[in-house]
């Protein structure tokens, strides 16, 4: 990828996060990338094509960051392994909070972008669901809780933290890593198999 192409993707991603689809004009994107609009249209046929490529680029960057702290295929330490992955997820969320907020506002208005806007969320869900199913098979968590439901409970907590922390920081008295550890302590007690935290008969 040449430098101009990457600058256009970075600029489009930033302007979209700040101003949404309508506000992300090719003029603003070209100015942010320090090129003229003619150069922009040599690389991308339309604003729609550019924004789709920019969202794909941003999602790929987010997934690459999360892939650096993968959830293992064979779980051993559920609290530790999930804690590391969910802390990275929360950190990524905090870094991209403006883009997340804008994406929520754009949802449903541009069907061609909807799938792209949820790319990172789908990746996180897939990873946590797979991991919890594997932990269930190894007897590390309860077998009577659907792993997809358990995954969404965990992810919804991280999502709520990421959104609300920006709006009401005073309601979050401890740092991200400690918060994730506490969330997991609360939730994993409910996921413990019979005999590991009291009788569940």
Backbone as JSON Lines, residues from 0, in Angstrom:
{"i":0,"aa":"X","n":[0.85,-1.19,0.0],"ca":[0.0,0.0,0.0],"c":[0.89,1.24,0.0]}
{"i":1,"aa":"X","n":[0.68,2.16,-0.96],"ca":[1.53,3.34,-0.98],"c":[1.09,4.32,0.11]}
{"i":2,"aa":"X","n":[1.96,5.28,0.38],"ca":[1.76,6.2,1.48],"c":[0.49,7.03,1.32]}
{"i":3,"aa":"X","n":[0.2,7.51,0.1],"ca":[-0.98,8.33,-0.14],"c":[-2.24,7.52,0.13]}
{"i":4,"aa":"X","n":[-2.27,6.29,-0.33],"ca":[-3.43,5.43,-0.11],"c":[-3.69,5.25,1.39]}
{"i":5,"aa":"X","n":[-2.64,4.98,2.14],"ca":[-2.81,4.79,3.59],"c":[-3.21,6.09,4.27]}
{"i":6,"aa":"X","n":[-2.65,7.21,3.83],"ca":[-3.05,8.5,4.41],"c":[-4.53,8.78,4.16]}
{"i":7,"aa":"X","n":[-5.02,8.41,3.0],"ca":[-6.44,8.6,2.7],"c":[-7.31,7.73,3.61]}
{"i":8,"aa":"X","n":[-6.89,6.51,3.86],"ca":[-7.65,5.63,4.75],"c":[-7.65,6.19,6.18]}
{"i":9,"aa":"X","n":[-6.5,6.62,6.65],"ca":[-6.41,7.21,7.99],"c":[-7.28,8.45,8.1]}
{"i":10,"aa":"X","n":[-7.2,9.3,7.08],"ca":[-7.97,10.56,7.1],"c":[-9.46,10.27,7.05]}
{"i":11,"aa":"X","n":[-9.87,9.36,6.18],"ca":[-11.3,9.03,6.07],"c":[-11.82,8.45,7.37]}
{"i":12,"aa":"X","n":[-11.02,7.58,8.0],"ca":[-11.43,6.99,9.27],"c":[-11.6,8.06,10.33]}
{"i":13,"aa":"X","n":[-10.66,9.0,10.41],"ca":[-10.72,10.07,11.41],"c":[-11.89,11.02,11.17]}
{"i":14,"aa":"X","n":[-12.09,11.43,9.92],"ca":[-13.17,12.38,9.63],"c":[-14.53,11.71,9.83]}
{"i":15,"aa":"X","n":[-14.65,10.44,9.45],"ca":[-15.91,9.72,9.67],"c":[-16.2,9.63,11.17]}
{"i":16,"aa":"X","n":[-15.19,9.32,11.98],"ca":[-15.39,9.22,13.43],"c":[-15.84,10.55,14.01]}
{"i":17,"aa":"X","n":[-15.33,11.64,13.49],"ca":[-15.66,12.96,14.01],"c":[-17.0,13.48,13.52]}
{"i":18,"aa":"X","n":[-17.34,13.2,12.26],"ca":[-18.47,13.88,11.63],"c":[-19.52,12.97,11.01]}
{"i":19,"aa":"X","n":[-19.31,11.65,11.03],"ca":[-20.28,10.75,10.45],"c":[-20.25,10.75,8.94]}
{"i":20,"aa":"X","n":[-21.16,9.99,8.35],"ca":[-21.15,9.8,6.9],"c":[-21.37,11.11,6.15]}
{"i":21,"aa":"X","n":[-22.39,11.85,6.53],"ca":[-22.71,13.07,5.81],"c":[-21.6,14.1,5.93]}
{"i":22,"aa":"X","n":[-21.05,14.25,7.13],"ca":[-20.01,15.25,7.33],"c":[-18.66,14.88,6.75]}
{"i":23,"aa":"X","n":[-18.45,13.6,6.48],"ca":[-17.16,13.14,5.94],"c":[-17.12,13.36,4.44]}
{"i":24,"aa":"X","n":[-16.99,14.6,4.02],"ca":[-16.94,14.92,2.59],"c":[-15.57,14.59,2.03]}
{"i":25,"aa":"X","n":[-15.52,14.36,0.73],"ca":[-14.23,14.07,0.1],"c":[-13.29,15.28,0.21]}
{"i":26,"aa":"X","n":[-13.85,16.46,0.23],"ca":[-13.0,17.66,0.38],"c":[-12.3,17.65,1.74]}
{"i":27,"aa":"X","n":[-13.06,17.35,2.81],"ca":[-12.45,17.31,4.15],"c":[-11.44,16.17,4.27]}
{"i":28,"aa":"X","n":[-11.79,15.04,3.7],"ca":[-10.88,13.89,3.79],"c":[-9.58,14.18,3.03]}
{"i":29,"aa":"X","n":[-9.7,14.75,1.83],"ca":[-8.51,15.08,1.05],"c":[-7.64,16.08,1.8]}
{"i":30,"aa":"X","n":[-8.27,17.1,2.39],"ca":[-7.5,18.1,3.15],"c":[-6.78,17.45,4.32]}
{"i":31,"aa":"X","n":[-7.45,16.55,5.05],"ca":[-6.83,15.87,6.2],"c":[-5.65,15.01,5.74]}
{"i":32,"aa":"X","n":[-5.79,14.41,4.55],"ca":[-4.72,13.56,4.02],"c":[-3.62,14.35,3.31]}
{"i":33,"aa":"X","n":[-3.82,15.65,3.2],"ca":[-2.87,16.55,2.54],"c":[-2.69,16.21,1.06]}
{"i":34,"aa":"X","n":[-3.82,15.92,0.4],"ca":[-3.84,15.72,-1.05],"c":[-5.02,16.51,-1.61]}
{"i":35,"aa":"X","n":[-5.12,16.61,-2.95],"ca":[-6.3,17.23,-3.53],"c":[-7.34,16.16,-3.86]}
{"i":36,"aa":"X","n":[-8.56,16.61,-4.16],"ca":[-9.63,15.65,-4.43],"c":[-9.38,14.82,-5.67]}
{"i":37,"aa":"X","n":[-8.67,15.38,-6.65],"ca":[-8.35,14.61,-7.86],"c":[-7.53,13.38,-7.48]}
{"i":38,"aa":"X","n":[-6.56,13.58,-6.6],"ca":[-5.74,12.45,-6.14],"c":[-6.6,11.44,-5.39]}
{"i":39,"aa":"X","n":[-7.52,11.93,-4.54],"ca":[-8.41,11.03,-3.81],"c":[-9.17,10.13,-4.78]}
{"i":40,"aa":"X","n":[-9.72,10.75,-5.84],"ca":[-10.54,9.96,-6.77],"c":[-9.72,9.08,-7.71]}
{"i":41,"aa":"X","n":[-8.41,9.28,-7.72],"ca":[-7.55,8.33,-8.44],"c":[-7.45,7.02,-7.66]}
{"i":42,"aa":"X","n":[-7.58,7.13,-6.34],"ca":[-7.46,5.94,-5.48],"c":[-8.82,5.29,-5.19]}
{"i":43,"aa":"X","n":[-9.86,6.1,-5.11],"ca":[-11.19,5.58,-4.76],"c":[-12.23,6.21,-5.68]}
{"i":44,"aa":"X","n":[-13.12,5.38,-6.21],"ca":[-14.09,5.85,-7.2],"c":[-15.16,6.75,-6.61]}
{"i":45,"aa":"X","n":[-15.41,6.61,-5.3],"ca":[-16.49,7.38,-4.68],"c":[-16.22,7.51,-3.18]}
{"i":46,"aa":"X","n":[-16.94,8.42,-2.57],"ca":[-16.86,8.56,-1.11],"c":[-17.28,7.27,-0.43]}
{"i":47,"aa":"X","n":[-18.32,6.63,-0.94],"ca":[-18.81,5.38,-0.35],"c":[-17.72,4.3,-0.36]}
{"i":48,"aa":"X","n":[-17.03,4.2,-1.5],"ca":[-15.96,3.19,-1.6],"c":[-14.83,3.51,-0.62]}
{"i":49,"aa":"X","n":[-14.48,4.79,-0.51],"ca":[-13.41,5.19,0.41],"c":[-13.79,4.91,1.86]}
{"i":50,"aa":"X","n":[-15.01,5.27,2.26],"ca":[-15.41,5.04,3.65],"c":[-15.49,3.55,3.97]}
{"i":51,"aa":"X","n":[-15.97,2.76,3.02],"ca":[-16.01,1.31,3.25],"c":[-14.6,0.77,3.45]}
{"i":52,"aa":"X","n":[-13.66,1.21,2.62],"ca":[-12.28,0.76,2.75],"c":[-11.66,1.26,4.06]}
{"i":53,"aa":"X","n":[-12.0,2.48,4.46],"ca":[-11.45,3.04,5.71],"c":[-11.96,2.27,6.92]}
{"i":54,"aa":"X","n":[-13.25,1.92,6.91],"ca":[-13.81,1.14,8.03],"c":[-13.16,-0.24,8.07]}
{"i":55,"aa":"X","n":[-13.01,-0.88,6.92],"ca":[-12.35,-2.19,6.86],"c":[-10.92,-2.1,7.4]}
{"i":56,"aa":"X","n":[-10.23,-1.04,7.04],"ca":[-8.84,-0.82,7.49],"c":[-8.8,-0.65,9.01]}
{"i":57,"aa":"X","n":[-9.73,0.14,9.55],"ca":[-9.77,0.37,11.0],"c":[-10.11,-0.92,11.75]}
{"i":58,"aa":"X","n":[-11.07,-1.68,11.23],"ca":[-11.43,-2.95,11.86],"c":[-10.25,-3.92,11.84]}
{"i":59,"aa":"X","n":[-9.55,-3.99,10.71],"ca":[-8.39,-4.88,10.62],"c":[-7.32,-4.47,11.63]}
{"i":60,"aa":"X","n":[-7.12,-3.17,11.83],"ca":[-6.15,-2.68,12.81],"c":[-6.55,-3.08,14.22]}
{"i":61,"aa":"X","n":[-7.85,-2.93,14.52],"ca":[-8.35,-3.29,15.86],"c":[-8.2,-4.78,16.12]}
{"i":62,"aa":"X","n":[-8.54,-5.59,15.12],"ca":[-8.44,-7.04,15.28],"c":[-6.98,-7.46,15.45]}
{"i":63,"aa":"X","n":[-6.07,-6.82,14.72],"ca":[-4.65,-7.15,14.85],"c":[-4.16,-6.86,16.27]}
{"i":64,"aa":"X","n":[-4.65,-5.78,16.86],"ca":[-4.27,-5.44,18.24],"c":[-4.77,-6.51,19.21]}
{"i":65,"aa":"X","n":[-6.02,-6.94,19.02],"ca":[-6.59,-7.96,19.91],"c":[-5.94,-9.33,19.69]}
{"i":66,"aa":"X","n":[-5.57,-9.6,18.46],"ca":[-4.94,-10.89,18.16],"c":[-3.58,-11.03,18.83]}
{"i":67,"aa":"X","n":[-3.01,-9.91,19.29],"ca":[-1.73,-9.97,20.0],"c":[-1.88,-10.54,21.4]}
{"i":68,"aa":"X","n":[-3.13,-10.58,21.91],"ca":[-3.39,-11.19,23.23],"c":[-4.51,-12.22,23.06]}
{"i":69,"aa":"X","n":[-4.25,-13.29,22.3],"ca":[-5.32,-14.21,21.94],"c":[-5.82,-15.04,23.11]}
{"i":70,"aa":"X","n":[-7.08,-15.44,23.0],"ca":[-7.63,-16.42,23.94],"c":[-7.2,-17.81,23.46]}
{"i":71,"aa":"X","n":[-6.59,-18.61,24.32],"ca":[-6.07,-19.91,23.88],"c":[-7.18,-20.88,23.49]}
{"i":72,"aa":"X","n":[-6.83,-21.8,22.62],"ca":[-7.79,-22.83,22.19],"c":[-8.12,-23.79,23.33]}
{"i":73,"aa":"X","n":[-7.16,-24.01,24.22],"ca":[-7.36,-24.9,25.36],"c":[-7.27,-24.09,26.65]}
{"i":74,"aa":"X","n":[-8.4,-23.61,27.16],"ca":[-8.38,-22.77,28.36],"c":[-7.79,-23.5,29.57]}
{"i":75,"aa":"X","n":[-7.07,-22.73,30.4],"ca":[-6.55,-23.26,31.65],"c":[-6.88,-22.34,32.82]}
{"i":76,"aa":"X","n":[-6.69,-21.05,32.59],"ca":[-6.92,-20.05,33.64],"c":[-7.97,-19.07,33.12]}
{"i":77,"aa":"X","n":[-9.25,-19.37,33.38],"ca":[-10.34,-18.61,32.77],"c":[-10.26,-17.14,33.17]}
{"i":78,"aa":"X","n":[-10.09,-16.85,34.44],"ca":[-10.06,-15.46,34.88],"c":[-8.86,-14.72,34.29]}
{"i":79,"aa":"X","n":[-7.7,-15.35,34.3],"ca":[-6.49,-14.69,33.79],"c":[-6.54,-14.48,32.29]}
{"i":80,"aa":"X","n":[-6.94,-15.52,31.56],"ca":[-6.95,-15.44,30.1],"c":[-8.03,-14.5,29.6]}
{"i":81,"aa":"X","n":[-9.22,-14.62,30.16],"ca":[-10.29,-13.68,29.77],"c":[-9.95,-12.25,30.21]}
{"i":82,"aa":"X","n":[-9.33,-12.13,31.39],"ca":[-8.98,-10.8,31.88],"c":[-8.05,-10.08,30.94]}
{"i":83,"aa":"X","n":[-7.05,-10.78,30.43],"ca":[-6.09,-10.16,29.52],"c":[-6.78,-9.73,28.22]}
{"i":84,"aa":"X","n":[-7.61,-10.61,27.68],"ca":[-8.28,-10.31,26.41],"c":[-9.29,-9.17,26.57]}
{"i":85,"aa":"X","n":[-10.08,-9.21,27.64],"ca":[-11.11,-8.18,27.82],"c":[-10.51,-6.84,28.21]}
{"i":86,"aa":"X","n":[-9.37,-6.84,28.89],"ca":[-8.69,-5.58,29.18],"c":[-8.19,-4.95,27.88]}
{"i":87,"aa":"X","n":[-7.65,-5.77,26.98],"ca":[-7.23,-5.26,25.67],"c":[-8.43,-4.74,24.88]}
{"i":88,"aa":"X","n":[-9.56,-5.46,24.99],"ca":[-10.78,-5.02,24.31],"c":[-11.23,-3.66,24.84]}
{"i":89,"aa":"X","n":[-11.22,-3.5,26.15],"ca":[-11.63,-2.24,26.76],"c":[-10.67,-1.11,26.4]}
{"i":90,"aa":"X","n":[-9.38,-1.39,26.36],"ca":[-8.41,-0.37,25.97],"c":[-8.63,0.07,24.54]}
{"i":91,"aa":"X","n":[-8.89,-0.89,23.65],"ca":[-9.18,-0.56,22.26],"c":[-10.45,0.25,22.13]}
{"i":92,"aa":"X","n":[-11.44,-0.1,22.92],"ca":[-12.71,0.62,22.92],"c":[-12.48,2.07,23.34]}
{"i":93,"aa":"X","n":[-11.69,2.26,24.4],"ca":[-11.42,3.61,24.89],"c":[-10.71,4.44,23.83]}
{"i":94,"aa":"X","n":[-9.77,3.81,23.12],"ca":[-9.03,4.53,22.09],"c":[-9.92,4.92,20.92]}
{"i":95,"aa":"X","n":[-10.95,4.13,20.67],"ca":[-11.83,4.35,19.5],"c":[-13.23,4.81,19.91]}
{"i":96,"aa":"X","n":[-13.37,5.38,21.12],"ca":[-14.72,5.67,21.61],"c":[-15.5,6.61,20.69]}
{"i":97,"aa":"X","n":[-14.82,7.56,20.08],"ca":[-15.52,8.49,19.18],"c":[-16.05,7.75,17.95]}
{"i":98,"aa":"X","n":[-15.24,6.87,17.39],"ca":[-15.67,6.09,16.22],"c":[-16.82,5.15,16.59]}
{"i":99,"aa":"X","n":[-16.77,4.57,17.79],"ca":[-17.84,3.68,18.23],"c":[-19.15,4.46,18.35]}
{"i":100,"aa":"X","n":[-19.08,5.62,18.97],"ca":[-20.28,6.44,19.15],"c":[-20.86,6.86,17.8]}
{"i":101,"aa":"X","n":[-20.0,7.25,16.87],"ca":[-20.45,7.63,15.54],"c":[-21.07,6.44,14.81]}
{"i":102,"aa":"X","n":[-20.43,5.28,14.94],"ca":[-20.94,4.08,14.28],"c":[-22.34,3.73,14.76]}
{"i":103,"aa":"X","n":[-22.59,3.89,16.06],"ca":[-23.93,3.62,16.59],"c":[-24.96,4.56,15.96]}
{"i":104,"aa":"X","n":[-24.58,5.82,15.78],"ca":[-25.48,6.79,15.17],"c":[-25.73,6.53,13.7]}
{"i":105,"aa":"X","n":[-24.74,5.94,13.03],"ca":[-24.87,5.67,11.59],"c":[-25.57,4.35,11.3]}
{"i":106,"aa":"X","n":[-25.71,3.52,12.33],"ca":[-26.27,2.18,12.11],"c":[-27.65,2.26,11.46]}
{"i":107,"aa":"X","n":[-27.83,1.48,10.38],"ca":[-29.12,1.4,9.71],"c":[-29.34,2.44,8.63]}
{"i":108,"aa":"X","n":[-28.46,3.43,8.52],"ca":[-28.64,4.48,7.52],"c":[-27.93,4.17,6.2]}
{"i":109,"aa":"X","n":[-26.91,3.34,6.26],"ca":[-26.14,3.01,5.06],"c":[-25.89,1.5,5.1]}
{"i":110,"aa":"X","n":[-26.79,0.76,4.51],"ca":[-26.77,-0.71,4.63],"c":[-25.43,-1.31,4.21]}
{"i":111,"aa":"X","n":[-24.79,-0.69,3.23],"ca":[-23.52,-1.24,2.75],"c":[-22.43,-1.16,3.82]}
{"i":112,"aa":"X","n":[-22.6,-0.27,4.8],"ca":[-21.6,-0.1,5.84],"c":[-21.92,-0.87,7.12]}
{"i":113,"aa":"X","n":[-23.18,-1.27,7.31],"ca":[-23.6,-1.86,8.58],"c":[-22.73,-3.06,8.99]}
{"i":114,"aa":"X","n":[-22.53,-3.99,8.08],"ca":[-21.72,-5.17,8.38],"c":[-20.31,-4.77,8.77]}
{"i":115,"aa":"X","n":[-19.78,-3.8,8.07],"ca":[-18.41,-3.36,8.34],"c":[-18.3,-2.72,9.73]}
{"i":116,"aa":"X","n":[-19.29,-1.94,10.1],"ca":[-19.25,-1.22,11.38],"c":[-19.23,-2.15,12.58]}
{"i":117,"aa":"X","n":[-19.7,-3.38,12.4],"ca":[-19.74,-4.33,13.51],"c":[-18.6,-5.36,13.44]}
{"i":118,"aa":"X","n":[-17.62,-5.12,12.58],"ca":[-16.55,-6.1,12.38],"c":[-15.78,-6.45,13.63]}
{"i":119,"aa":"X","n":[-15.35,-5.44,14.38],"ca":[-14.58,-5.71,15.6],"c":[-15.46,-6.38,16.66]}
{"i":120,"aa":"X","n":[-16.69,-5.92,16.79],"ca":[-17.61,-6.53,17.75],"c":[-17.86,-7.99,17.46]}
{"i":121,"aa":"X","n":[-18.01,-8.33,16.18],"ca":[-18.21,-9.74,15.82],"c":[-16.98,-10.57,16.14]}
{"i":122,"aa":"X","n":[-15.81,-10.0,15.91],"ca":[-14.57,-10.72,16.23],"c":[-14.49,-11.01,17.73]}
{"i":123,"aa":"X","n":[-14.74,-9.98,18.54],"ca":[-14.68,-10.17,20.0],"c":[-15.7,-11.22,20.44]}
{"i":124,"aa":"X","n":[-16.92,-11.12,19.93],"ca":[-17.96,-12.1,20.29],"c":[-17.54,-13.51,19.9]}
{"i":125,"aa":"X","n":[-17.04,-13.68,18.68],"ca":[-16.62,-15.0,18.22],"c":[-15.54,-15.59,19.12]}
{"i":126,"aa":"X","n":[-14.56,-14.75,19.49],"ca":[-13.45,-15.24,20.31],"c":[-13.92,-15.65,21.7]}
{"i":127,"aa":"X","n":[-14.74,-14.81,22.34],"ca":[-15.18,-15.11,23.71],"c":[-16.13,-16.3,23.71]}
{"i":128,"aa":"X","n":[-17.02,-16.38,22.73],"ca":[-17.94,-17.53,22.65],"c":[-17.17,-18.83,22.47]}
{"i":129,"aa":"X","n":[-16.2,-18.82,21.56],"ca":[-15.39,-20.03,21.32],"c":[-14.64,-20.43,22.58]}
{"i":130,"aa":"X","n":[-14.06,-19.44,23.25],"ca":[-13.28,-19.71,24.44],"c":[-14.15,-20.28,25.55]}
{"i":131,"aa":"X","n":[-15.32,-19.7,25.77],"ca":[-16.2,-20.2,26.83],"c":[-16.73,-21.6,26.51]}
{"i":132,"aa":"X","n":[-17.0,-21.88,25.25],"ca":[-17.42,-23.23,24.87],"c":[-16.31,-24.23,25.16]}
{"i":133,"aa":"X","n":[-15.06,-23.85,24.88],"ca":[-13.93,-24.73,25.17],"c":[-13.75,-24.91,26.68]}
{"i":134,"aa":"X","n":[-13.93,-23.82,27.43],"ca":[-13.82,-23.91,28.9],"c":[-14.91,-24.82,29.46]}
{"i":135,"aa":"X","n":[-16.08,-24.76,28.85],"ca":[-17.19,-25.62,29.27],"c":[-16.85,-27.09,29.03]}
{"i":136,"aa":"X","n":[-16.29,-27.38,27.87],"ca":[-15.91,-28.76,27.53],"c":[-14.87,-29.3,28.51]}
{"i":137,"aa":"X","n":[-14.02,-28.43,29.03],"ca":[-12.98,-28.86,29.97],"c":[-13.46,-28.84,31.42]}
{"i":138,"aa":"X","n":[-14.73,-28.52,31.63],"ca":[-15.29,-28.52,32.98],"c":[-14.88,-27.33,33.83]}
{"i":139,"aa":"X","n":[-14.4,-26.26,33.19],"ca":[-13.94,-25.09,33.93],"c":[-15.06,-24.12,34.26]}
{"i":140,"aa":"X","n":[-16.15,-24.2,33.49],"ca":[-17.34,-23.39,33.79],"c":[-18.56,-24.28,33.67]}
{"i":141,"aa":"X","n":[-19.67,-23.82,34.18],"ca":[-20.91,-24.6,34.2],"c":[-21.32,-25.05,32.79]}
{"i":142,"aa":"X","n":[-21.88,-26.25,32.75],"ca":[-22.34,-26.79,31.47],"c":[-23.76,-26.43,31.13]}
{"i":143,"aa":"X","n":[-24.5,-25.83,32.08],"ca":[-25.91,-25.54,31.83],"c":[-26.15,-24.08,31.43]}
{"i":144,"aa":"X","n":[-25.07,-23.34,31.15],"ca":[-25.18,-21.95,30.7],"c":[-24.72,-21.89,29.25]}
{"i":145,"aa":"X","n":[-25.55,-21.34,28.38],"ca":[-25.17,-21.26,26.96],"c":[-23.96,-20.34,26.82]}
{"i":146,"aa":"X","n":[-22.88,-20.8,26.16],"ca":[-21.68,-19.97,26.06],"c":[-21.9,-18.65,25.32]}
{"i":147,"aa":"X","n":[-22.85,-18.63,24.38],"ca":[-23.14,-17.38,23.66],"c":[-23.77,-16.36,24.61]}
{"i":148,"aa":"X","n":[-24.68,-16.82,25.46],"ca":[-25.32,-15.92,26.42],"c":[-24.29,-15.41,27.43]}
{"i":149,"aa":"X","n":[-23.44,-16.31,27.92],"ca":[-22.41,-15.9,28.88],"c":[-21.44,-14.91,28.24]}
{"i":150,"aa":"X","n":[-21.08,-15.16,26.98],"ca":[-20.16,-14.25,26.28],"c":[-20.79,-12.87,26.15]}
{"i":151,"aa":"X","n":[-22.06,-12.83,25.79],"ca":[-22.7,-11.52,25.61],"c":[-22.85,-10.77,26.93]}
{"i":152,"aa":"X","n":[-23.04,-11.49,28.02],"ca":[-23.09,-10.82,29.33],"c":[-21.76,-10.15,29.64]}
{"i":153,"aa":"X","n":[-20.66,-10.84,29.36],"ca":[-19.33,-10.26,29.59],"c":[-19.06,-9.08,28.66]}
{"i":154,"aa":"X","n":[-19.37,-9.28,27.37],"ca":[-19.07,-8.24,26.39],"c":[-19.94,-7.01,26.62]}
{"i":155,"aa":"X","n":[-21.2,-7.22,27.01],"ca":[-22.09,-6.09,27.28],"c":[-21.56,-5.25,28.45]}
{"i":156,"aa":"X","n":[-20.96,-5.9,29.44],"ca":[-20.38,-5.18,30.57],"c":[-19.2,-4.32,30.11]}
{"i":157,"aa":"X","n":[-18.35,-4.89,29.25],"ca":[-17.2,-4.14,28.72],"c":[-17.7,-2.97,27.86]}
{"i":158,"aa":"X","n":[-18.71,-3.23,27.05],"ca":[-19.27,-2.18,26.18],"c":[-19.85,-1.05,27.02]}
{"i":159,"aa":"X","n":[-20.61,-1.4,28.06],"ca":[-21.2,-0.38,28.92],"c":[-20.11,0.45,29.6]}
{"i":160,"aa":"X","n":[-19.07,-0.22,30.07],"ca":[-17.96,0.51,30.69],"c":[-17.35,1.48,29.68]}
{"i":161,"aa":"X","n":[-17.08,0.97,28.47],"ca":[-16.46,1.81,27.45],"c":[-17.28,3.03,27.1]}
{"i":162,"aa":"X","n":[-18.59,2.87,27.01],"ca":[-19.47,3.99,26.67],"c":[-19.64,4.95,27.84]}
{"i":163,"aa":"X","n":[-19.98,4.4,29.0],"ca":[-20.34,5.24,30.14],"c":[-19.14,5.93,30.77]}
{"i":164,"aa":"X","n":[-17.97,5.3,30.67],"ca":[-16.78,5.92,31.25],"c":[-16.5,7.28,30.61]}
{"i":165,"aa":"X","n":[-16.8,7.4,29.31],"ca":[-16.59,8.67,28.63],"c":[-17.59,9.73,29.1]}
{"i":166,"aa":"X","n":[-18.79,9.29,29.47],"ca":[-19.85,10.22,29.85],"c":[-19.83,10.56,31.34]}
{"i":167,"aa":"X","n":[-19.48,9.57,32.17],"ca":[-19.53,9.75,33.62],"c":[-18.28,9.16,34.27]}
{"i":168,"aa":"X","n":[-17.12,9.72,34.01],"ca":[-15.88,9.13,34.54],"c":[-15.85,8.99,36.05]}
{"i":169,"aa":"X","n":[-16.6,9.84,36.74],"ca":[-16.6,9.78,38.21],"c":[-17.24,8.51,38.73]}
{"i":170,"aa":"X","n":[-17.99,7.8,37.88],"ca":[-18.64,6.54,38.29],"c":[-17.72,5.34,38.16]}
{"i":171,"aa":"X","n":[-16.5,5.56,37.74],"ca":[-15.56,4.46,37.51],"c":[-14.31,4.7,38.37]}
{"i":172,"aa":"X","n":[-14.36,4.26,39.62],"ca":[-13.32,4.64,40.59],"c":[-11.99,3.92,40.42]}
{"i":173,"aa":"X","n":[-11.95,2.83,39.65],"ca":[-10.68,2.1,39.48],"c":[-10.34,2.02,38.0]}
{"i":174,"aa":"X","n":[-9.1,1.67,37.72],"ca":[-8.62,1.62,36.34],"c":[-9.21,0.46,35.55]}
{"i":175,"aa":"X","n":[-8.98,0.46,34.23],"ca":[-9.56,-0.57,33.36],"c":[-9.2,-2.0,33.75]}
{"i":176,"aa":"X","n":[-7.93,-2.25,34.03],"ca":[-7.51,-3.62,34.35],"c":[-8.16,-4.12,35.63]}
{"i":177,"aa":"X","n":[-8.2,-3.27,36.64],"ca":[-8.82,-3.67,37.9],"c":[-10.33,-3.82,37.74]}
{"i":178,"aa":"X","n":[-10.94,-2.96,36.94],"ca":[-12.38,-3.07,36.68],"c":[-12.71,-4.4,36.02]}
{"i":179,"aa":"X","n":[-11.94,-4.75,34.98],"ca":[-12.18,-6.02,34.28],"c":[-12.02,-7.19,35.25]}
{"i":180,"aa":"X","n":[-11.01,-7.15,36.11],"ca":[-10.82,-8.23,37.08],"c":[-12.02,-8.36,38.0]}
{"i":181,"aa":"X","n":[-12.58,-7.22,38.43],"ca":[-13.75,-7.25,39.3],"c":[-14.98,-7.77,38.57]}
{"i":182,"aa":"X","n":[-15.17,-7.33,37.33],"ca":[-16.31,-7.84,36.54],"c":[-16.23,-9.35,36.41]}
{"i":183,"aa":"X","n":[-15.02,-9.85,36.14],"ca":[-14.85,-11.29,35.97],"c":[-15.08,-12.03,37.28]}
{"i":184,"aa":"X","n":[-14.61,-11.47,38.38],"ca":[-14.85,-12.12,39.67],"c":[-16.35,-12.29,39.92]}
{"i":185,"aa":"X","n":[-17.11,-11.23,39.67],"ca":[-18.56,-11.28,39.88],"c":[-19.2,-12.3,38.95]}
{"i":186,"aa":"X","n":[-18.85,-12.25,37.67],"ca":[-19.53,-13.12,36.69],"c":[-19.07,-14.56,36.76]}
{"i":187,"aa":"X","n":[-17.78,-14.77,36.98],"ca":[-17.3,-16.15,36.99],"c":[-17.79,-16.92,38.2]}
{"i":188,"aa":"X","n":[-18.12,-16.25,39.28],"ca":[-18.73,-16.96,40.41],"c":[-20.05,-17.6,39.97]}
{"i":189,"aa":"X","n":[-20.76,-16.92,39.1],"ca":[-22.01,-17.47,38.58],"c":[-21.81,-18.55,37.54]}
{"i":190,"aa":"X","n":[-20.6,-18.62,36.98],"ca":[-20.31,-19.63,35.96],"c":[-19.55,-20.84,36.51]}
{"i":191,"aa":"X","n":[-19.21,-20.8,37.79],"ca":[-18.45,-21.92,38.36],"c":[-19.27,-23.2,38.31]}
{"i":192,"aa":"X","n":[-18.63,-24.3,37.94],"ca":[-19.34,-25.58,37.94],"c":[-19.67,-26.02,39.37]}
{"i":193,"aa":"X","n":[-20.62,-26.94,39.49],"ca":[-21.0,-27.48,40.79],"c":[-19.78,-28.02,41.5]}
{"i":194,"aa":"X","n":[-19.65,-27.68,42.79],"ca":[-18.53,-28.19,43.57],"c":[-17.35,-27.24,43.64]}
{"i":195,"aa":"X","n":[-17.4,-26.13,42.84],"ca":[-16.27,-25.19,42.88],"c":[-16.64,-23.89,43.6]}
{"i":196,"aa":"X","n":[-17.87,-23.72,43.9],"ca":[-18.24,-22.49,44.6],"c":[-19.51,-22.67,45.36]}
{"i":197,"aa":"X","n":[-19.78,-23.89,45.73],"ca":[-21.03,-24.15,46.44],"c":[-21.92,-25.05,45.61]}
{"i":198,"aa":"X","n":[-22.87,-25.67,46.24],"ca":[-23.79,-26.59,45.57],"c":[-24.76,-25.84,44.7]}
{"i":199,"aa":"X","n":[-24.92,-26.25,43.44],"ca":[-25.86,-25.59,42.53],"c":[-27.05,-26.49,42.21]}
{"i":200,"aa":"X","n":[-27.31,-27.44,43.06],"ca":[-28.42,-28.37,42.8],"c":[-29.76,-27.67,42.97]}
